[in-house]
Amino acid sequence: MMNTRISELRQNLGWSQERLASESGVATRTIQRLEAGNDVSLETLSLIADALDVSVEELFTDVAAEGAVKAASDFENRKREQVAGRAREIHGWRLLYIGIGVIVTILISALVTLGSLPSTLFIIAGAYWAGGALILRFLVSSVLSARLDRRYPLTVPHR
């Protein structure tokens, strides 16, 4: 049996149980069970905390829930680490795209300046920056996101 502040926090926002369920992505019956003191997973608590814009620790009311608070704190730390890891990987791919673009642009500029290539080849640099940005966006959303969802499961968007 778990004592939480979920009902209090929900009511402070003027939300019904159905609204909290919708905002958090969990079933209304889960909200009802949780407010009645039944146990739920840390993942469910995290979804509810995100919807209420509080930390998981802030959902608990008393010292009797100390073990749950510790587990929730550990969970929040793992989630923060995974969010940071996911952000680092996406940032790395963006830096790779920028680095290749800079090299291509400098190479084309140097060859055109030396007279080795016609100036119309500057179109290649422009095409890389415009088309590459679209391709990178596509790859991040369709390929990389699925890989990152598996690697960092606590960062998967719930809405």
HELIX and SHEET records of a PDB file:
HELIX    1   1 ILE A    6  ASN A   12  1                                   7    
HELIX    2   2 GLN A   17  SER A   24  1                                   8    
HELIX    3   3 THR A   28  GLU A   35  1                                   8    
HELIX    4   4 LEU A   42  LEU A   52  1                                  11    
HELIX    5   5 GLU A   57  LEU A   59  5                                   3    
HELIX    6   6 VAL A   63  ALA A   65  5                                   3    
HELIX    7   7 GLU A   66  THR A  113  1                                  48    
HELIX    8   8 SER A  119  LEU A  121  5                                   3    
HELIX    9   9 PHE A  122  LEU A  139  1                                  18    
HELIX   10  10 VAL A  140  LEU A  144  3                                   5    
HELIX   11  11 SER A  145  ARG A  151  1                                   7    
HELIX   12  12 PRO A  153  THR A  155  5                                   3    
END                                                                             
